[in-house]
Amino acid sequence: MDPPRPETLTDTERLRLKAVLARCPELDALTGHVRSFAQLLTERQGERLPQWLEAVRQDDLPSLHPLPWASTAMSSSPG
């Protein structure tokens, strides 16, 4: 079963999620990165990948650091 999309949550579910995320800044940041990555994929905005990776690095979220393609994508990005 897929998790619900954020826009389909009930008011109660939204409030519960907000309360959980307020207690854990790392989980809140991780949630934001996962959502922005999903948007990047669904809207086919691959050109934004280097910026997304940099934002992940800046938040220092160890759970996202071992992405095997991250160092390759950053080293091949322009600029």
N, C-alpha and C positions, 0 to 999 in steps of 0.2 A: 504494500500500500504506500503510495506516495504521500509525503507530508503536504498539508494544505498550503495553498498559496497565501501570502500575507493578506491580500485583499479579500479572501474568503473567510477569514476568522470572524467569529462572533465577537460582540463587544466584550463579553466575559473572557473569552480566550485572549483577546487583545490586551486586556487589563492584566491578566495573569502573566502573559509574555513580557509585558512592560515591567512588571514587578520583578520578575526573574532577572531580566537584563539590567535593571537598575542596581541589582546586588552584585553584579559581576561585570566590571568594565571590559574584561577580556572577551567574555562571551558576547557582550554587546558589540564590540568591534568586529569579532568574528562573524556575527550575524550580518552586520553591514557589508562586510567583504563578500560573503556568500551571496547575498542579494544582488550586490553590484556585479558580481561575476555572472550570475544567472541572467541579468539584464544584458550584459556584454554578449553573452551567447545567444539569447533569444532575439536580440536586435542585430545580430551579426556585426558587432562593432569590434572586431579583432584588432583593429589599429589602436584601441585603447588598452590592450593588454600590458604594454610596458608601464603605463601609468598605474594600472591596477596593481601590478607586481610591486612597484615602488611604494604604493600606499600600504600594502601588506608588510613590506620590510620596515617601513617607518613605525608601524604599530607594534613591531616586535612580537608577533604571534608565532611561537615555536611550532604550533600544530600545522601552520601553513608553510613553514620554511623548507621542509623536505620535498617540496614539489619538484619532481625530477626535471621538468622542462623549464623551470624558472630561470636558472642561470643561463641556459641557452637562449631563451627569449630576450633576456636583458642584454646579453653580450651581442646579440644580432640586431638590437634596436638602433634606429638611426639617431644620430646626435650625440 
